[in-house]
Amino acid sequence: MSYKSYLKPHITRVEQQLNLVIQSDSKVIQQASMHTLQSGGKRVRPMFVLLSGLMGDEKYYDQLMNTAVSLELIHMASLVHDDYIDNSDKRRGVESVHTAFNKSIALRTGHYLLAKALTNISQINSTKFHQIFSQTILEVCFGEFDQMSDRFKYPISFTQYLRRINRKTAILIEASCVLGAMSTEVDNKSLFHLRKFGHYIGMSYQVIDDMLDYTSDEMTLGKPVASDIRNGHITYPLMAAIHNNNNLKRHQLEQSIHHLKTEQSESIFEFIIQNVRAYGIEDARILSKRYAEKAKYHLSQLDDCVQKQYLLEIHEKMLYRVY
């Protein structure tokens, strides 16, 4: 049995609960929330919540479900806000909320989904659980602020980049593993390794995402190629391409980024894409693999169980994904 077959009945319940939770007295907010829910998504965070939590006591299954739903709601809210900040017209090939409705509705929809996430886990009786959950929301919000303030800023340090991808992606996957496990009272040793696994697999996942932004195509991505730099976000593949180039090309790439602040042209984007593909991808692949190996180590420290095997299966699939 694959992890998808194993998780299918649980993910089906998550989908059902998501549909119920986003019901609203406001027709337009409900429509916008439903638009976000139905625009696709791999339900990565609920998968990590479920596999971590199913290692624990099944009598807390309802809490586990609520945790999975709430973390997906945070993710959905962050996508709505990200698209608004970046003025992205599409997400996974579907119109973003601010395009399908308007910017005011997009903002309110994001806020509504965050509020629903908090309400949905209010019955879990654990101060530590709620501290981690609320801190996760704060970090995601800080990540959105960083993304706004860092547009077209160059140079950025490697540390800045790592902090950004931690807040953008890793923090939510880490929280999914930790809170999933906490909701079913998994033991502390397993909790420690699941936390580390979640962090490292999240970092690896985002580096791959940044790499695919340059190497994939629009049909696969569901958005334009190199949408990161089009929106002013300097990611590791571009940083590596600049570092690995000769002095002349390095200067040209740096000037291209500065030029994009005032005037954007397809020829500049093409120049950046070609150079990243030639000089930045291999370093990004190495960085992603380093994080993936750390994640795999912490997974190996868990007691053998079927959920551990499925986490390993997901780990291997994420490392070689193409979208």
C-alpha positions as CSV (number, residue, x, y, z in Angstrom):
1,M,0.0,0.0,0.0
2,S,1.3,3.5,-0.9
3,Y,1.1,6.5,1.4
4,K,-1.6,7.9,-0.8
5,S,-3.8,4.8,-0.4
6,Y,-3.1,4.7,3.3
7,L,-4.0,8.4,3.8
8,K,-7.0,8.6,1.3
9,P,-9.8,8.0,3.9
10,H,-8.2,10.5,6.3
11,I,-7.6,13.1,3.6
12,T,-11.2,12.7,2.5
13,R,-12.3,13.5,6.0
14,V,-10.0,16.6,6.1
15,E,-11.6,17.8,2.8
16,Q,-15.1,17.3,4.2
17,Q,-14.2,19.3,7.3
18,L,-12.6,22.0,5.3
19,N,-15.8,22.4,3.3
20,L,-17.8,22.7,6.6
21,V,-15.4,25.0,8.4
22,I,-15.3,27.7,5.7
23,Q,-19.0,28.1,5.7
24,S,-19.8,31.8,6.3
25,D,-22.7,34.2,6.8
26,S,-21.0,36.3,4.2
27,K,-21.8,34.9,0.8
28,V,-18.8,36.5,-0.9
29,I,-16.3,35.5,1.7
30,Q,-17.6,31.9,1.5
31,Q,-17.4,32.0,-2.3
32,A,-13.8,33.3,-2.1
33,S,-12.8,30.7,0.5
34,M,-14.4,28.0,-1.6
35,H,-12.5,29.3,-4.6
36,T,-9.2,28.9,-2.7
37,L,-10.1,25.4,-1.5
38,Q,-11.1,24.2,-4.9
39,S,-8.1,25.6,-6.8
40,G,-6.2,22.4,-6.1
41,G,-3.3,21.7,-3.8
42,K,-1.5,18.6,-2.7
43,R,-2.6,18.8,0.9
44,V,1.0,18.4,1.9
45,R,0.6,19.9,5.4
46,P,-2.4,17.6,6.4
47,M,-0.4,14.6,5.2
48,F,2.4,15.5,7.6
49,V,-0.1,16.2,10.4
50,L,-1.8,12.8,9.9
51,L,1.3,10.6,9.5
52,S,2.9,12.2,12.6
53,G,-0.3,12.0,14.7
54,L,-1.3,8.5,13.7
55,M,1.9,7.4,15.6
56,G,0.0,8.3,18.7
57,D,-3.2,7.4,20.6
58,E,-6.1,6.9,18.2
59,K,-8.6,8.1,20.9
60,Y,-7.5,11.6,20.0
61,Y,-8.4,11.2,16.3
62,D,-10.9,14.1,16.3
63,Q,-8.2,16.4,17.6
64,L,-5.8,15.2,14.9
65,M,-8.4,16.0,12.3
66,N,-8.9,19.5,13.6
67,T,-5.2,20.0,13.6
68,A,-4.9,18.9,10.0
69,V,-7.7,21.2,8.9
70,S,-6.4,24.2,10.8
71,L,-2.9,23.9,9.4
72,E,-4.3,23.7,5.9
73,L,-6.4,26.8,6.6
74,I,-3.3,28.7,7.6
75,H,-1.6,27.6,4.4
76,M,-4.6,28.6,2.3
77,A,-4.7,32.0,4.0
78,S,-0.9,32.5,3.3
79,L,-1.5,31.7,-0.4
80,V,-4.3,34.3,-0.7
81,H,-2.1,37.0,1.0
82,D,1.0,36.0,-1.0
83,D,-0.9,36.3,-4.3
84,Y,-2.2,39.7,-3.2
85,I,1.3,41.0,-2.2
86,D,2.9,39.7,-5.4
87,N,-0.1,40.8,-7.6
88,S,-0.1,37.2,-9.1
89,D,-3.0,36.6,-11.4
90,K,-2.9,32.8,-11.2
91,R,-2.2,30.1,-8.6
92,R,-1.9,26.5,-10.0
93,G,-3.4,27.7,-13.3
94,V,-6.5,29.1,-11.5
95,E,-7.3,32.8,-11.0
96,S,-6.1,34.0,-7.6
97,V,-8.7,35.4,-5.2
98,H,-7.8,39.1,-5.7
99,T,-8.2,38.6,-9.5
100,A,-11.4,36.5,-9.4
101,F,-13.0,38.9,-6.8
102,N,-11.0,42.0,-5.7
103,K,-8.2,43.0,-3.4
104,S,-10.4,43.9,-0.5
105,I,-12.2,40.6,-0.6
106,A,-8.8,38.8,-0.9
107,L,-7.5,40.5,2.3
108,R,-10.7,39.7,4.2
109,T,-10.7,36.1,3.0
110,G,-7.1,35.6,4.2
111,H,-8.0,37.0,7.6
112,Y,-11.2,34.9,7.8
113,L,-9.3,31.7,7.0
114,L,-6.8,32.5,9.8
115,A,-9.6,33.2,12.3
116,K,-11.3,29.9,11.3
117,A,-8.0,28.0,11.8
118,L,-7.8,29.3,15.4
119,T,-11.5,28.6,16.2
120,N,-11.2,25.1,14.8
121,I,-8.6,24.0,17.3
122,S,-9.9,25.9,20.3
123,Q,-11.1,22.7,22.1
124,I,-7.6,21.2,22.3
125,N,-6.7,21.5,25.9
126,S,-2.9,22.2,25.8
127,T,-1.2,25.5,26.4
128,K,2.0,24.3,24.7
129,F,0.0,23.3,21.6
130,H,-1.6,26.7,21.3
131,Q,1.7,28.5,21.9
132,I,3.3,26.6,19.0
133,F,0.2,27.2,16.8
134,S,0.0,30.9,17.5
135,Q,3.8,31.3,17.1
136,T,3.6,29.6,13.7
137,I,1.0,32.0,12.5
138,L,3.2,34.9,13.7
139,E,6.2,33.5,11.8
140,V,4.1,33.1,8.6
141,C,3.0,36.7,8.9
142,F,6.6,37.9,9.5
143,G,7.5,36.0,6.4
144,E,4.8,37.9,4.4
145,F,6.2,41.2,5.7
146,D,9.7,40.2,4.8
147,Q,8.5,39.2,1.3
148,M,7.0,42.7,0.9
149,S,10.0,44.6,2.1
150,D,12.6,42.5,0.3
151,R,11.3,43.0,-3.3
152,F,14.1,43.7,-5.8
153,K,16.5,44.1,-2.9
154,Y,20.0,42.9,-3.8
155,P,22.3,41.7,-2.4
156,I,20.7,39.6,0.2
157,S,22.7,37.3,2.5
158,F,22.5,33.5,2.5
159,T,21.2,33.8,6.1
160,Q,18.4,36.2,5.0
161,Y,17.4,33.7,2.3
162,L,17.3,30.8,4.8
163,R,15.2,32.8,7.2
164,R,12.8,33.7,4.5
165,I,12.3,30.1,3.2
166,N,11.9,29.0,6.8
167,R,9.1,31.4,7.4
168,K,7.6,30.9,3.9
169,T,7.5,27.0,4.0
170,A,9.5,25.1,6.6
171,I,7.8,26.6,9.7
172,L,4.4,25.3,8.6
173,I,5.6,21.8,7.7
174,E,7.6,21.6,11.0
175,A,4.4,22.7,12.9
176,S,2.4,20.1,11.0
177,C,4.7,17.3,12.2
178,V,4.9,18.7,15.8
179,L,1.2,19.6,16.3
180,G,0.0,16.4,14.6
181,A,2.1,14.4,17.1
182,M,1.1,16.6,20.1
183,S,-2.6,16.3,19.3
184,T,-2.4,12.5,19.9
185,E,0.2,12.6,22.7
186,V,3.2,11.1,20.8
187,D,6.2,10.6,23.2
188,N,8.8,13.4,23.6
189,K,11.7,11.6,21.9
190,S,9.6,11.1,18.7
191,L,8.3,14.7,19.0
192,F,11.9,16.0,18.9
193,H,12.8,14.0,15.8
194,L,9.5,14.8,14.0
195,R,10.1,18.5,14.7
196,K,13.6,18.3,13.1
197,F,12.4,16.2,10.3
198,G,9.6,18.7,9.5
199,H,12.0,21.6,9.5
200,Y,14.6,20.0,7.3
201,I,12.2,18.5,4.8
202,G,10.4,21.9,4.6
203,M,13.7,23.7,3.8
204,S,14.6,21.1,1.2
205,Y,11.1,21.4,-0.3
206,Q,11.3,25.2,-0.7
207,V,14.8,25.1,-2.2
208,I,13.4,22.7,-4.8
209,D,10.4,25.0,-5.4
210,D,12.8,27.9,-6.0
211,M,14.8,25.8,-8.4
212,L,11.7,24.5,-10.3
213,D,10.6,28.1,-10.7
214,Y,13.5,28.5,-13.2
215,T,13.7,25.0,-14.7
216,S,10.0,24.0,-15.2
217,D,7.4,25.4,-17.7
218,E,4.3,27.5,-17.3
219,M,1.9,24.6,-17.9
220,T,3.5,22.4,-15.2
221,L,3.9,25.3,-12.7
222,G,0.4,26.8,-13.3
223,K,2.1,30.3,-13.3
224,P,4.8,32.0,-15.4
225,V,8.4,30.7,-15.4
226,A,10.7,32.7,-13.1
227,S,7.7,34.2,-11.3
228,D,9.9,34.8,-8.3
229,I,12.2,37.3,-10.0
230,R,9.2,38.7,-11.9
231,N,7.8,39.6,-8.4
232,G,11.1,40.8,-7.2
233,H,12.1,37.8,-5.0
234,I,15.8,36.9,-5.1
235,T,16.1,33.2,-4.4
236,Y,19.1,30.8,-4.0
237,P,19.4,29.7,-7.7
238,L,19.8,33.3,-8.8
239,M,22.2,34.0,-5.9
240,A,24.3,30.9,-6.9
241,A,24.3,31.9,-10.6
242,I,25.7,35.3,-9.7
243,H,28.3,33.8,-7.4
244,N,29.4,31.2,-10.0
245,N,29.7,33.5,-13.0
246,N,32.7,35.4,-14.3
247,N,33.1,39.1,-13.3
248,L,31.4,40.5,-16.4
249,K,28.3,38.3,-16.3
250,R,28.1,38.7,-12.5
251,H,28.0,42.5,-13.0
252,Q,25.4,42.2,-15.8
253,L,23.2,40.0,-13.6
254,E,23.4,42.4,-10.7
255,Q,22.6,45.3,-13.0
256,S,19.7,43.4,-14.4
257,I,18.1,43.0,-11.0
258,H,18.6,46.8,-10.2
259,H,17.1,47.6,-13.6
260,L,14.0,45.6,-12.9
261,K,13.1,47.9,-10.0
262,T,12.1,50.6,-12.5
263,E,11.5,48.8,-15.8
264,Q,10.6,45.2,-16.5
265,S,11.3,43.6,-19.9
266,E,11.1,40.0,-21.2
267,S,14.6,40.2,-22.5
268,I,16.0,40.9,-19.0
269,F,14.0,38.0,-17.6
270,E,15.3,35.7,-20.4
271,F,18.9,36.7,-19.7
272,I,18.4,35.9,-15.9
273,I,16.6,32.6,-16.6
274,Q,19.3,31.4,-19.0
275,N,22.1,32.2,-16.5
276,V,20.3,30.6,-13.6
277,R,19.7,27.5,-15.6
278,A,23.4,27.4,-16.6
279,Y,25.1,28.4,-13.3
280,G,22.6,28.2,-10.4
281,I,20.7,25.0,-10.5
282,E,23.4,22.5,-9.4
283,D,24.2,24.5,-6.3
284,A,20.5,24.7,-5.4
285,R,20.1,20.9,-6.0
286,I,23.1,20.3,-3.6
287,L,21.6,22.6,-0.9
288,S,18.2,20.8,-1.1
289,K,19.9,17.4,-0.9
290,R,21.8,18.5,2.3
291,Y,18.6,19.4,4.0
292,A,16.9,16.2,2.8
293,E,19.7,14.1,4.2
294,K,19.3,15.8,7.6
295,A,15.6,15.1,7.4
296,K,16.2,11.5,6.6
297,Y,18.6,11.2,9.6
298,H,15.9,12.4,12.1
299,L,13.4,10.0,10.5
300,S,15.8,7.1,11.0
301,Q,15.8,7.9,14.8
302,L,12.1,7.2,15.1
303,D,10.8,3.7,16.1
304,D,9.8,1.5,13.2
305,C,6.2,1.9,12.3
306,V,4.1,2.1,9.1
307,Q,3.8,5.9,9.4
308,K,7.6,6.2,9.5
309,Q,7.8,4.2,6.2
310,Y,5.2,6.4,4.6
311,L,7.1,9.6,5.7
312,L,10.2,8.1,4.1
313,E,8.2,7.5,0.9
314,I,7.0,11.1,0.9
315,H,10.6,12.3,1.6
316,E,11.9,10.4,-1.4
317,K,9.1,11.7,-3.7
318,M,9.6,15.3,-2.6
319,L,13.3,15.1,-3.3
320,Y,12.7,14.2,-7.0
321,R,9.5,16.1,-7.7
322,V,9.1,18.1,-10.9
323,Y,6.2,20.5,-9.7
